[in-house]
Amino acid sequence: MQVGVGVVFFIFVVLWTGALWWIATRAALTAPYERVSAVVSRLRRWGALIVVVVLGAAFILSLPFLPYPTSRAARLGSPQVTVEVTGRMWAWELSQKTIPRGQTVEFVVRALDVNHGFGIYAPDGRIVTQVQAMPGYTNRLLYRFDEPGTYTIRCLEFCATGHHLMVAEFTVE
């Protein structure tokens, strides 16, 4: 999805740059102001329309991939496992450390003190999902782990001097 949006954006940039280059190369030519003004007005209208259509389509196509419970639940199904997560200076507390592979997991994420960034990293070190942990608010994050291994949780929000110590692990079997 991201590659597709990037390709569309690149094509748009190339076309827009070409239009601007075309206008700039003809700027030295003598032409009545009315004719030039009409061409520029058309380019502005069509350019604005293209931008609105491309951004609108990208917005609509990306809605199912948002990390909100309702959009992920539609794609992943109802959660079969619930893990309570509490963030506090400088630790993560999980209600369970073993998660079954291939099942939808709901992380119920809270913070006791300050904002924390709840980020889950795959065994190979890439980030797979994340959500904010905030005091007085409960965030819900749905994810399905298809690869077994030991996953690492790190804080993605600088929370104080011990921020770098805020690491936990769980196993997907």
N, C-alpha and C positions, 0 to 999 in steps of 0.2 A: 504494500500500500504506500509506504513512504517513498519507495523508488518511483512508483507511478506518479505521485504528486511532484517529485523532484524533476522528472522528465517533462511533465506538462509545464512546470514553472520554467525550466530551461528553454523549452520551445517558445514560450511566451516572451521570455527575455530576448531571445534571438530575433523574433519577429518585431518586437517593439524597438530594439536597437536598429534593425534594418529600416524601419519606418523613419526613425529619427535621423539616420544617416542619409536617407533619401531626401528628407527635407533640408538637411544641412548642405548637401551638395548642390541643391538648387537654389540656395539662399542668395548666391551671388548673381543669379540670373535676374534680369529685370522682368517684373511682372506686376500687373496692377494689384494694388493692395486688396481690393475686393476679392480677386481670385485667390490670392494667398490666404486671406482670412477664411474663405469658405473651405478650402482644403484643410486648414488647421482645425477648424471647427468640426469637420467630419471626422478627422483623426481623433480628436478629443472625445467625441461622442462614442465612436466605435471602440476606442481604447478603454474608456470607462465601462462600457457594456461588457467587453471581453473580460476585464478584471472582475467585475461583479459576478459574471457567469462562472468563471473559473474558480473563484474563491467560494462562491455559493455551492458549487458542485463538490469541491473538496470538503467543505463543512458537512454537507449532507452525507457524503460517502464515509466520512470518518466517525460519524455518530455511533455506530455499533462498536467501535474500538475504544470508546471512552472507558475509563476505569471505574465508572459508577456501578453500584450493585445491580441496578435495573438493566443496564445495557449488557453487562457481563453475564448476568443471570440468563438473559435471553439466549446468549451464545453458549454458555457453559452448563446451564441447567441449575437446578436447586442444589445448594451445598449439602454434601453428605457428611462433612467433617467441619466442626467449628473449633477454632483455636483462639483462646482469649490471649491478647497480647497487651502488656502494660510496659510503657517506657517510663523510666525515672533516671535521674542522674546516676549514673553512667552504666545502666544495665537494662537489658530487655528480659522480661519475665514472660514465659510461654506456658500455657496450660498443659501442653503436651509437646514432647520433643521428637516424636515419631509420627510421620504422616504417610498414609497409604498412597501408592502411585496410581495415577489415572482417575482419581476422584476429585470432585470440585471441593475446594477448601475455602471456608470463609474465615478470614482473620478479622477479629473484632479488636480494633486497635484504640488504645487510650493512653494518655500521658498523665502522670501524677503531678508534675512540677512545671515544666516549660515545654515548648514545642520541640518535637523530635521528628526526624525523617525516617520512617520505617522502610528500609530498602532491603530486598531479598536478592542475593547473588547466587547464581548457579555454581555447581562444583568447578566449572571452567573459568569462573571469575567474572562473567558478564552479568549485568543487572537484568533481572527478569520482571520485576514489578516493584512498585513503591507507592506509599501513601503517607500523608502527614499524621502524626500523633499529637493531639492538642489537648491541653487540660480543659476539662469540662465538656468535652465533645467526644463522641464515639464515631470513628470511621470504620467502614466495613469494606474489606477488600476480598474479592473472589479471584481464585486462581486454581488451575489444574496443573499438577506436576506430573509430567509424562516421563521424565528422566529420573532414575534413582540416583541417590548420592547424598552427600552432606552439603546442605545449603547454609549460607552465612547471612546473618542479618546485621546490617550496619546502620548507624545513624547518619542520615544525609543532611542534617540541619545542625549547624554549630550550636551546641547547647551549653557549653562552659568549658573550663580547662580540661576536664576529663573526657571530652568528646571522643577522642581517639580510642578510648577504652570500651566504648559502648558497642560491643560485639557479642552476638549469640549464634548458636548453630542449632539446626534440626536435621533429621534424617528422613529422606523419602525412600520407602521400601516397596 
